[in-house]
């Protein structure tokens, strides 16, 4: 009897171990190990925006002022309680990144399950996402991108789940993310369009969008009131939209990258009235000047917009202006090793981003063909199995539309390599989809030739 129980116990243990160390769990564990090793070996110091987040989070934790309305403070506010409890070390922020990054990986897995793509495709997307270079080295930065992406993935997963108060939850997440990136209320319109294209009723979609925007407004309302009290007039979440437009759209900016505002010809920032204005007034002055230039130079503005898209997604030139420079700043890693890392990561990032970009364009054409012609190819099903479930269509559409949302914002305002971070899942997903489509086409062409 004892022997039988012992054998049964061994079988149970074997099954439990097999379950615990299945493919996805193993990838999650290895992904966490890679992140831990990275932040241990590459001890970066905050610079630029990251240094501002570090200083402001420390200031808030010590009971100081919550910013001067110049830029968004959602990420420093998130860090502040942890800094108050554990101390304002960058190691606290990096540990939080590890937690959030692991949560992101789990959410991506949940989203892939909801979209119900075939197992081989799901495994490939998941591995590429977990070990995508940006998803590893951003863990060592005091940057808002990981938290911002966590909230996006939570909103996406909520959208694919059939739960009560679904759009209320999405609205709350949208409001929280607006505190990090002020343009994020646009996500409500991405959901509306996804609902519409998923063949939901027009007014039902409008109601869903209204709920999202209403709840987002409720979340940011206290901050808007705080900003009103601070400046004495209505002030949005932050006041840096004007300077972003101004420095990225002028006759001196030929490459569509960051430049000092004072270097713009006849720069408004050098004028006495600008220097004496508050943050909101400065924002309005910069916005007006930028819009005047845009309206007077439409061709140049469009050209700069395409350069911004190229800089964000498919330009891999000057390392000093990219996220690679930020990823190693202050770490003491020899520049020769930094260059090798840059070159190695580009062999992964460039094909996936370019392939994903091209696949998104192709899938857009396929989808429009299926919607507006009688001979259109059925979208999202060729290599993912014959399953036209609502969650698949909604998931594929939201990943598609949200990418266009981000790309559109960057086209109109500002582009940087790190701005591509929240689009990583969309680009990897559609790159794999494109590879699968090509393989599927070749396979069936060979079968026909043999038959």
C-alpha positions in Angstrom: 0.0 0.0 0.0 2.8 2.4 0.9 4.6 1.6 -2.4 1.4 2.3 -4.4 0.9 5.6 -2.6 4.6 6.5 -3.2 4.3 5.8 -6.9 1.1 7.8 -7.1 2.9 10.6 -5.3 5.7 10.6 -7.8 3.3 10.6 -10.7 1.5 13.6 -9.2 4.7 15.4 -8.6 5.8 14.7 -12.1 2.5 16.1 -13.5 2.8 19.2 -11.3 6.3 19.8 -12.3 5.4 19.4 -15.9 2.6 21.8 -15.5 4.7 24.3 -13.6 7.5 24.2 -16.2 5.4 24.3 -19.4 6.6 26.3 -22.3 5.0 29.6 -21.3 6.0 29.4 -17.6 9.6 28.6 -18.7 9.7 31.6 -21.0 8.3 33.8 -18.2 11.0 32.6 -15.8 13.8 33.0 -18.3 12.5 36.5 -19.2 12.6 37.5 -15.6 16.1 36.1 -15.2 17.3 38.1 -18.3 15.8 41.3 -16.8 17.3 40.8 -13.4 20.7 40.2 -14.9 20.4 43.2 -17.1 19.6 45.7 -14.3 22.4 44.1 -12.1 25.1 44.4 -14.7 24.0 47.6 -16.5 23.6 50.1 -13.7 22.3 53.1 -15.6 21.8 56.6 -14.1 18.8 58.7 -15.0 19.2 61.4 -17.6 16.9 64.0 -19.3 13.2 63.1 -18.7 14.3 60.1 -16.5 16.3 62.4 -14.2 13.2 64.7 -13.9 11.0 61.7 -13.0 13.5 60.6 -10.3 13.8 64.1 -8.8 10.1 64.8 -8.8 9.2 61.4 -7.3 11.7 62.0 -4.6 10.3 65.5 -4.0 6.7 64.2 -3.8 7.8 61.4 -1.4 9.3 64.0 0.9 6.1 66.0 0.9 7.2 68.6 -1.7 5.4 70.2 -4.6 3.8 67.8 -7.2 5.4 69.5 -10.3 4.8 72.9 -11.8 2.3 71.7 -14.6 5.0 71.7 -17.2 4.9 68.0 -18.0 2.9 64.9 -16.9 3.5 63.6 -13.4 1.6 60.3 -13.5 4.8 58.2 -13.3 6.4 60.2 -10.5 3.2 60.0 -8.5 3.2 56.2 -9.0 6.8 56.0 -7.7 6.4 58.4 -4.8 4.6 56.0 -2.3 7.3 53.4 -2.9 10.0 56.0 -2.4 8.4 57.2 0.8 8.2 53.6 2.1 11.5 52.2 0.8 13.7 55.2 0.0 14.2 57.1 -3.2 16.8 54.8 -4.7 16.7 54.0 -8.5 16.8 50.4 -7.4 13.3 50.8 -6.1 12.1 52.0 -9.6 14.0 49.2 -11.3 12.5 46.6 -9.0 9.0 48.0 -9.8 9.9 47.7 -13.5 10.6 44.1 -13.0 7.2 43.5 -11.5 5.4 45.5 -14.1 7.4 44.0 -17.0 6.5 40.5 -15.7 2.8 41.6 -15.5 3.1 42.8 -19.0 4.3 39.5 -20.2 1.4 37.7 -18.5 -1.1 40.2 -20.0 0.3 39.6 -23.5 -0.2 35.8 -22.9 -3.8 36.5 -21.8 -4.4 38.7 -24.8 -3.1 36.1 -27.2 -5.3 33.4 -25.6 -8.3 35.8 -26.0 -7.5 36.4 -29.7 -7.3 32.6 -30.0 -4.5 32.3 -32.5 -2.9 29.0 -33.2 -0.4 27.6 -30.7 2.7 27.9 -32.9 1.9 31.6 -33.6 1.1 32.3 -30.0 4.4 30.8 -28.9 6.4 32.7 -31.4 4.8 36.1 -30.6 5.2 35.4 -26.9 8.9 34.5 -27.1 9.6 37.5 -29.3 7.8 39.9 -27.0 9.3 38.6 -23.8 12.9 38.7 -25.1 12.5 41.8 -27.3 15.5 43.9 -26.5 13.6 47.1 -25.5 11.5 45.0 -23.2 14.6 43.9 -21.4 16.8 47.0 -21.2 14.0 49.4 -20.3 13.9 47.7 -16.9 17.0 49.6 -15.9 15.5 53.0 -16.7 13.5 55.3 -14.5 11.1 55.7 -17.4 7.3 55.8 -17.8 7.1 53.5 -20.8 6.7 50.2 -18.9 3.9 51.5 -16.6 2.2 53.2 -19.5 2.3 49.9 -21.4 1.0 48.0 -18.4 -2.1 50.2 -18.4 -2.6 49.8 -22.2 -2.4 46.0 -21.9 -4.8 46.0 -19.0 -7.2 48.1 -21.1 -6.8 45.8 -24.1 -7.4 42.7 -22.1 -10.4 44.3 -20.4 -11.8 45.1 -23.8 -11.5 41.4 -24.9 -13.1 40.1 -21.7 -16.9 39.8 -21.4 -17.1 41.4 -17.9 -19.6 43.7 -16.2 -18.7 47.4 -16.3 -16.1 46.6 -19.0 -16.1 50.1 -20.5 -16.1 51.8 -17.0 -12.9 49.9 -16.2 -11.4 50.9 -19.6 -12.3 54.5 -18.9 -10.5 54.4 -15.5 -7.4 52.9 -17.1 -7.6 55.5 -19.8 -7.8 58.3 -17.2 -4.8 56.9 -15.3 -2.8 56.6 -18.5 -3.7 60.2 -19.5 -1.8 61.3 -16.4 1.3 59.7 -18.0 0.6 60.6 -21.7 -1.9 63.4 -22.2 -3.0 62.2 -25.7 -4.3 58.9 -24.3 -8.0 59.8 -24.4 -7.6 59.0 -28.1 -7.8 55.4 -27.0 -11.5 55.8 -26.5 -11.8 56.5 -30.3 -9.7 53.4 -31.0 -12.2 51.3 -29.0 -15.2 53.0 -30.8 -13.7 52.3 -34.2 -12.8 48.7 -33.2 -16.4 48.2 -32.0 -17.8 49.7 -35.2 -15.7 47.5 -37.5 -16.6 44.5 -35.3 -20.2 45.3 -36.6 -21.7 46.6 -33.4 -24.4 49.2 -33.6 -23.4 52.8 -34.1 -25.1 54.3 -31.1 -24.0 51.4 -28.9 -20.4 52.1 -29.9 -20.9 55.8 -29.2 -22.3 55.0 -25.8 -19.2 52.9 -25.0 -16.9 55.6 -26.1 -18.8 58.2 -24.0 -18.5 56.0 -20.9 -14.7 55.7 -21.5 -14.3 59.4 -21.9 -16.6 60.2 -19.0 -14.7 57.9 -16.6 -11.3 59.2 -17.9 -12.6 62.7 -17.2 -13.6 61.7 -13.6 -10.1 60.3 -13.0 -8.2 63.4 -14.3 -10.7 66.0 -12.8 -8.9 66.4 -9.5 -5.6 67.1 -11.3 -7.3 69.6 -13.6 -8.7 71.4 -10.6 -5.2 71.3 -9.0 -3.7 72.8 -12.2 -6.4 75.5 -12.3 -5.6 76.5 -8.7 -1.9 76.5 -9.5 -2.1 78.7 -12.6 -5.3 80.6 -12.0 -6.8 79.4 -15.3 -7.9 76.1 -17.0 -4.9 74.0 -17.5 -4.9 70.5 -19.0 -2.9 67.6 -17.6 0.4 69.2 -18.6 1.7 72.2 -20.4 4.4 70.8 -22.7 2.3 70.2 -25.8 3.2 73.7 -27.1 6.9 73.3 -26.8 6.8 69.9 -28.3 5.1 71.3 -31.4 7.3 74.3 -31.5 10.7 72.6 -31.4 9.6 69.9 -33.8 8.0 72.1 -36.4 10.1 75.0 -37.6 12.3 76.0 -40.5 15.5 75.2 -38.5 14.5 71.6 -37.7 15.6 69.6 -40.7 15.8 66.2 -39.1 12.6 66.3 -37.0 14.4 65.6 -33.8 14.8 67.4 -30.5 16.4 70.9 -30.6 16.7 73.7 -28.1 13.7 76.1 -28.4 15.9 79.1 -28.2 17.6 78.0 -31.5 14.4 78.5 -33.5 14.7 81.6 -35.7 13.2 84.6 -33.8 12.4 82.2 -31.0 9.5 83.2 -28.9 11.3 81.8 -25.8 13.8 84.7 -26.0 11.1 87.4 -25.7 10.3 89.2 -22.4 6.6 88.5 -22.5 7.3 84.7 -22.7 9.8 84.8 -19.8 7.3 86.6 -17.6 4.4 84.3 -18.4 3.2 81.3 -16.4 3.4 77.7 -17.7 -0.1 77.8 -19.2 0.5 81.1 -21.0 3.8 79.9 -22.3 2.1 76.7 -23.6 -0.5 78.8 -25.5 2.2 81.1 -27.0 4.3 78.2 -28.2 1.2 76.4 -29.6 0.1 79.5 -31.5 3.6 80.0 -33.0 3.9 76.3 -34.0 0.4 76.3 -35.6 1.2 79.4 -37.5 4.3 77.8 -38.9 2.5 74.6 -39.8 -0.3 76.4 -41.6 2.3 78.5 -43.5 4.5 75.4 -44.4 2.1 72.5 -45.0 4.6 70.6 -47.3 7.5 71.0 -44.8 5.2 69.8 -42.0 4.1 66.7 -43.8 7.8 66.0 -44.7 8.8 66.3 -41.0 5.9 64.0 -40.1 7.2 61.2 -42.2 10.7 61.8 -40.8 9.2 61.4 -37.3 7.6 58.1 -38.2 10.9 56.9 -39.7 12.8 58.1 -36.6 10.4 56.3 -34.3 10.0 52.9 -36.1 12.5 52.3 -38.8 15.5 54.6 -38.5 18.6 53.1 -36.9 21.3 55.7 -37.3 22.8 57.9 -34.7 23.0 56.0 -31.4 23.6 59.2 -29.4 20.0 60.2 -30.0 18.3 56.8 -29.5 17.2 54.7 -26.6 20.5 52.7 -26.7 22.3 55.8 -25.4 19.8 56.2 -22.6 20.0 52.5 -21.8 23.7 52.7 -21.0 24.1 56.2 -19.6 26.2 56.3 -16.5 26.7 52.5 -16.4 30.4 52.5 -17.1 30.0 49.9 -19.9 32.7 50.4 -22.5 31.5 52.2 -25.6 32.8 49.3 -27.8 30.4 46.9 -26.0 27.6 49.4 -26.3 28.1 49.5 -30.1 28.0 45.7 -30.3 24.8 45.6 -28.3 23.3 48.2 -30.5 24.2 46.3 -33.6 22.9 43.0 -32.2 19.6 44.5 -31.1 19.1 46.1 -34.5 19.2 42.7 -36.1 16.1 41.9 -34.1 14.3 45.2 -33.9 14.7 46.3 -37.5 13.2 43.2 -39.3 10.4 42.9 -36.8 9.4 46.6 -36.9 9.7 46.9 -40.6 8.0 43.6 -41.2 5.3 44.5 -38.7 4.8 47.9 -40.3 4.4 46.4 -43.7 2.1 43.6 -42.5 -0.1 46.2 -40.8 -0.5 48.0 -44.1 -1.3 44.7 -45.9 -3.8 43.5 -43.3 -5.5 46.9 -43.4 -6.0 46.5 -47.1 -7.3 43.0 -46.7 -9.7 44.0 -44.0 -11.1 46.9 -46.0 -11.4 44.6 -48.9 -13.4 42.1 -46.8 -15.7 44.9 -45.5 -16.4 46.8 -48.6 -16.2 44.3 -51.5 -18.0 41.0 -52.1 -14.7 39.3 -53.1 -12.6 40.4 -50.1 -10.4 37.9 -48.4 -11.6 37.0 -44.9 -9.3 38.8 -42.5 -7.3 37.4 -39.6 -8.3 33.7 -40.4 -6.0 32.4 -43.1 -3.2 31.1 -40.8 -4.9 31.5 -37.4 -7.6 28.8 -37.9 -11.2 29.2 -39.1 -12.4 31.0 -36.1 -14.2 34.3 -36.6 -14.9 34.7 -32.9 -15.7 38.3 -31.7 -12.6 38.3 -29.4 -10.3 37.5 -32.4 -11.7 40.2 -34.6 -11.8 42.8 -31.8 -8.3 41.9 -30.6 -6.8 42.1 -34.1 -8.6 45.3 -34.9 -7.6 47.0 -31.6 -3.9 46.1 -32.0 -4.2 47.5 -35.6 -6.0 50.7 -34.8 -4.0 51.5 -31.6 -0.8 51.3 -33.7 -2.3 53.8 -36.1 -3.3 55.9 -33.1 0.3 56.1 -31.8 1.8 56.5 -35.3 -0.7 59.3 -36.0 0.2 61.2 -32.8 4.0 60.8 -33.5 3.4 62.0 -37.2 1.7 65.1 -36.0 3.8 66.0 -32.9 7.1 64.3 -32.1 9.0 61.1 -32.9 11.6 59.3 -30.8 12.8 55.7 -30.8 11.5 55.1 -27.3 8.0 56.2 -28.3 7.7 52.9 -30.2 7.7 51.0 -26.9 3.9 50.8 -26.4 3.5 49.5 -30.0 5.9 46.6 -29.6 3.1 44.0 -29.3 1.2 45.3 -32.3 4.4 45.2 -34.5 5.5 41.8 -33.3 2.0 40.3 -33.7 1.6 41.6 -37.2 5.2 40.7 -38.2 4.5 37.1 -37.2 1.2 37.2 -38.9 2.9 38.4 -42.1 5.5 35.7 -41.9 2.8 33.1 -41.4 0.9 34.4 -44.4 3.9 34.1 -46.6 4.7 30.6 -45.3 1.0 29.6 -45.8 1.0 30.9 -49.4 4.3 29.1 -50.2 3.1 25.8 -48.6 -0.2 25.7 -50.5 1.4 26.7 -53.8 3.8 23.8 -53.5 0.9 21.4 -52.7 -0.9 22.6 -55.8 2.1 22.1 -57.9 2.6 18.6 -56.7 -1.1 17.8 -57.0 
